[in-house]
């Protein structure tokens, strides 16, 4: 929790004023028993109404001043905690955006959502409570003890006995409940995951008639959370009765001993009432402290989980200095080159993309996803990538924009290791269309400008035309101003895919990666898309990942992957004759006659 205190550095004034005014409120509250004692002894005891009225006015004044101090403290504490929450939430979200795919895979989406929402709210509430009560409650307890000794040291010994017992009870409950709250938050993670999967997979769940099964599993997760919350609630609930028992026993002891002192003429009746009031104030302060501790316990558990996310260090980092494009390429010229005739004819032409003995292993995996890949791609070529499920197709193209870093070897872009580029510069050169078409709520124009913030309508129209999206966009009300719902749910799967392709084309990238991004398109639209990309994106290097041989058969070169290794590389005709894996894929999708045509 204290590691997060740095987020209060811009709210130092509020963090001081809030507790300060709470202490002032507590100070005025400590004066009340003394005024009451004086009223009983000198006003009520002597029948002096004027004295009683003056004392009553003083009590009202103390109450008003205390109220003003409390309001000021509440305001500044709320301002500081809200500012703390805003800055921490911003920093946490920015940190999550810096994480590579490896860290995001490790943490899990549902966990990250819970930590930036539920955990953040718990920590913010904890900070608010600390600023309001952390100093006030101890100040009341210590002040009441001091005041009790000033009234009568003999009776005040009871306070010294009761206070450590109360502190022990509170501390013991806090130690027990902190890990319990952490367990409850983990159970909340599972509920978030189940909710997310249930909503995202609603169509599949209904298609297989699994609503009751999913509901039962969700209820089981909720039951576990309820069980954990009941357990921690039972432990926390013990605080009130235990503290009340101790305080009430102490009050009884004060009245008993105070009565003896009154009989002996050592104490007045008003002073006994003052001592009882001070013990009651200690009780009220401890009740408030109990609320603080419950909130603080939850905040500590949540802060620990937030710190776990902040402790995740991104493995994909920028170097301090960038190697200028073209430098250091001579020693990296090794590697198998596709289109060797073109490469030889141009002499010193630097390949647009070069994989040099690249191997990659996912974090925690025992086997390599890619093994010793070496090839080069000349600028303007279209490269088809095909292979069975799990062969490493998407992994290969994810290494180029540095979504992951290679385990061995190097990936070069224009002769420079991609790790030597700043990530922003590297990804500005690459247009990516992922397997899952992701669109955001807003207009079509807003989504298109993700690729280029200052894109004109003419540039957007051109990209839509190449992506074969212009035809259906023209039918939408408002065209480019047509509002998309969250995730583009008001479009079909094929329409979403075409818009994501257009979004990537708007920026006119040097490298275009189509990661099985035409899977929802019919064959005619797919063919028109490939033809448009070939004819209207001259100079753009295209990587086309697909399960369809029809999609990649006209590529300049096709890379066939099997178990993370290159099983074959060449044109469609060459591979059909020489690569058994490619031939089997082709024959599984069309007849031998259709394949050879």
Secondary structure, 3 states (H helix, E strand, C coil): CHHHHHHHHHHHHHHHHHHHHHHHHHHHHHHHHHHHHHHHHHHHCCCCHHHHHHHHHHHHHHHHHHHHHHHHHHHHHHHHHHHHHHHHHHHHHHHHHHCCHHHHHHHCHHHHHHHHCHHHHHHHHHHHHHHHHHHHHHHHHHHHHHHHHHHCHHHHHHHHHHHHHHHHHHHHHHHHHHHHHHHHHHHHHHHHHHHHHHHHCHHHHHHCCCHHHHHHHHHHHHHHHHHHHHHHHHHHHHHHHHHHHHHHHHHHHHHHHHHHHHHCCCCCHHHHHHHHHHHHHHHHHHHHHHHHHHHHHHHHHHHHHHHHHHHCCCCCCCCCCCCCCCCCCHHHCCCCECCHHHHHHHCCCCCCEEEEEEEECCCCCCCCCEEEEEEEECCCCEEEEEECCCCCHHHHHHHHCCCCCCCEEEEEECCEEHHHCCHHHHHHCEEEECCCCCCCCEEHHHHHCCCCCCCCHHHHHHHHHHCCCHHHHCCCCCHHHCEECHHHCCCCHHHHHHHHHHHHHHCCCCEEEEECCCCCCCHHHHHHHHHHHHHHCCCCEEEEECCCHHHHCCCCEEEEEECCEEEEEECHHHHHHHCHHHHHHHHHHCCHHHHHC
